[in-house]
């Protein structure tokens, strides 16, 4: 046999050794020879399926029609990479996520706003003035019941000023069962709170308030009444608006109106008495009424006052000086 034919026979024999039957009969061209390669033969984690950079797939690609594209989900037409090792063992990797994953906890500096803690509710602080006023008002209006209420308004707590929210809530709750005596006790306690507070003010401040015109003095007096309400209960706030000879006060978080069930009568007469007595101590007479109570309608308490004139007050030696 000639030498040239012998070399050609050896070369063809080497090609036949590399030819392996393939299941899908896809033909590949490698250089100038055509052969078939089994794509899954010997494939594992260490030997993944790869496409040779010099191989050229000549299988015709079928393009779906327009009506088929409209029926199919767009997530089915995604092009997957050749070397997708994670997708071999993770079926979920082939499913398009409905919600984009957020950034890592340490790198989410410019993303969504981080939610903080909700406001923490703290217990209201009760001033020592309220316990003293309630004790004195009960002693004057319900003297036969003072022994019962001294179980909570005991002398040691009054002296030390450590009577808290729970004893005051118990006293107010039992007073509501006294009928009409509740309104009398609350009105007397509010009057005592305003009287004692204005009396304890500095002489310079009282003199400055008395020199104010009527409109400005009304606003200043209602501001003093709001301070008394806040000193009695730390969570109580009052906002006043004056128009001509009438004033409107909105009380938020009334201590006496925080009840479970709906009440038949208003419970915030204490604040009406505080405002009327404060106005009187600063030289103004007024009448007040309750337009809305939290215990009846919910929301904030609304108080309305009519400034009727100038009150005749006893001249304080410190003011006269």
Secondary structure, 3 states (H helix, E strand, C coil): CCHHHHHHHHHHHHHHHHCCCCCCCCCEEECCEEECCCCCCCCCCCCCCCCCCCCEECCCCCCCCHHHHHHCCHHHHCCCCCCCHHHHHCHHHHCCCCCCCCCCCCCCCCCCCCCCCCCCCCCCCECHHHHHHHHHHHHHHCHHHHHHHCCCCCHHHHHHCCCCHHHHHHHHHHHHCCCCHHHHHHHHHHHHHHHHHHHCCCHHHHHHHHCCCHHHHHHHHHHHHHHHHHHHECCCEEEEEEECCEEEEEEECCCCCCCCCCCCCCCCHHHHHHHHHHHHHCCEEEEEEEEECHHHHCCCEEEEEEEEEECCCCCCHHHHC
